[in-house]
């Protein structure tokens, strides 16, 4: 809902800006460990410049969720964590679950305070953002059109190309070559050989899945739980039609099963 124009102390109505209520979603970093040094190392290993998935984020806003921290835990210096997030392409904007001394920490670093509704899983792509093409530029990142529920790619993805289906499923009708990346906040369907990296549930959706008619990936990941080609797939699924999902036993294991296709 649009707020009425703000009047100045002189009684003059300003037409230079508007305040609007929004429901923009933000990434949420759930801090599960009180060892921030370990957390920083894990972030850099996964998403840092020299990590396994450099460039995965592109200045995405993130809320730091400390709601699970014990109340008696001493409040740490957030400087190393904030620096690591920025190095990983994330822009920390707020704390969630903060109270007492945490509020002082938030103010010190210029962070806002987020409630449960604000700290959702998937950030929305602004309507004015450009939609670069995947094919002409090898390093281009293609993101979903606004309000789309499924993103469809019908051309092969070469090494260096990356497709990110924000807030929706991704369907690829051609080969994903080695060195290419397909990422989705929802499910990933590859109706061709999958030989690059595939990351489903990128914003934390533990129910997301990866499907491929020919599973030969460099890396597969569901909600951050990953497996690389250094750990070869079983012969029952390597190079065959298969699906990948997370186990539901709370142990964060990837389950990889062959697909039986009936005609």
Number of C-alpha atoms within 10 A of each C-alpha: 7 9 9 12 13 15 11 9 7 6 8 9 12 12 10 7 8 11 11 10 8 9 10 14 18 23 24 25 19 13 15 13 12 16 10 16 11 10 17 17 13 14 16 19 16 16 21 23 15 12 14 14 16 16 18 21 18 12 15 20 19 23 26 24 22 19 15 12 16 9 10 6 8 11 14 13 10 14 9 13 19 18 14 20 24 17 19 26 19 22 19 25 19 24 25 23 16 20 15 9 10 18 16 14 18 19 12 10 14 12 17 14 20 19 14 10 10 18 23 18 20 23 19 17 18 10 10 7 10 11 14 12 13 20 15 9 12 15 15 16 22 21 22 22 17 15 11 12 14 18 21 13 15 11 13 18 25 20 15 16 24 25 24 23 27 27 26 21 24 27 20 23 16 16 20 28 21 19 17 23 27 26 25 32 26 29 25 28 23 23 18 18 22 31 23 26 23 27 26 34 29 27 24 20 18 20 15 22 25 24 25 24 19 20 26 25 24 21 21 27 23 30 22 17 18 15 17 14 14 8 9 12 16 10 8 12 17 16 18 18 22 21 20 22 25 21 14 12 7 7 8 16 15 18 12 21 16 17 14 8 8 4 3
